[in-house]
Amino acid sequence: MQISSLIQAATGPFFSLEFFPPSAEADLPSFYATVEQLRALHPLFASVTYGAGGARRRNTLAVTAELARRGFTTMAHLTCVGADPESIAVFLKDLRAVGVDNVLALRGDPPMDGRWDWKEGYFQHAVDLVAFTRERQPDMGIGVAVYPAPHPESPSFALDRRHTADKLRAGAGFAVSQLFFDVREYEALVADLRARGLDTPVVPGILPIQSFDSLRRVLSLCGANIPGKLYLSLEEADRKGGAEAVRDAGLDFAVRQIRRLLDCGAPGIHLYTLNKGDLCLRIAEEAGMRRSEPATGGC
Ligand code: FAD
């Protein structure tokens, strides 16, 4: 089932959940236990991140297939930087064969050695992967990543917004946002897309703050901005009450952010679970989003 259709049919705000495939096979049982724990949120869909290269790519396929087998509507992330088109075509076919109908079409990040030549390779940007997927798997649901604060490489808001609109027009049915902490950035992004005549649903991505360390790690990887006020309040919580107080302050913040996002018309919330269940459940509870029934299509 295409996620864009599920979003359209949703009867109320929903959760979607993002997981990353455990790198060690020994961690799979506890990983699936977390997934089952989060089933209580009736996610509209579950997505699985993608690491470039052989084994990590196979992990994405295996985990997404297992989630589909367990009855979740699933989406595999897929990056195209440095990939050859035939291996991408095979991956897309493999996904369909195991019942995965949706893909998050991403460019990905080039190798960190600084020697990457953007002219190299078949795919330069996510928009190329959107078009390729649309051509090779016309019935596949396609989502793309969007950035409430512009993508860190982008020289300006305006240019980033234009490229975002282009990849949506190339055939994406919905978008999932990068994590962010200022709701006004999400509102501005959506307003910009609407002004360009695009009514594509944009599911905002929320990071439950598990600890200062994990926050720093995630921020250093994705380049998102954190408002000074939030950072200082987390620092103060850490000073006064340590890790638990940071988690509680992060939880309060996420709950307020979710309420504001739903008030301003977000169709649902994409939780970056970091493969942790308890905090996600607490956030849903306190945001008043624990429901007994799926919003539709979710399980
Ligand atoms: P693009 O849309 O190609 O954009 C990248 C940059 O290029 C932007 O600055 C954009 O403005 C610019 N640009 C776009 N089109 C053009 C054009 N035609 N001409 C000139 N400039 C252009 N990474 C992973 O490796 N695995 C994952 O599983 C993963 N999951 C993610 C999930 C979400 C929800 C998000 C938000 C990000 C995820 N990422 C993942 C990170 C992502 O790969 C990086 O942010 C990457 O740097 C950009 O990917 P993109 O698809 O947004 O690229």
Residues whose N, C-alpha, C, O or C-beta is under 5 A from the ligand:
A	BS01	FAD	T49 Y50 H77 T79 A105 L106 R107 G108 D109 Q124 H125 A126 V127 A145 V146 H151 E153 S154 L159 D160 H163 V176 S177 Q178
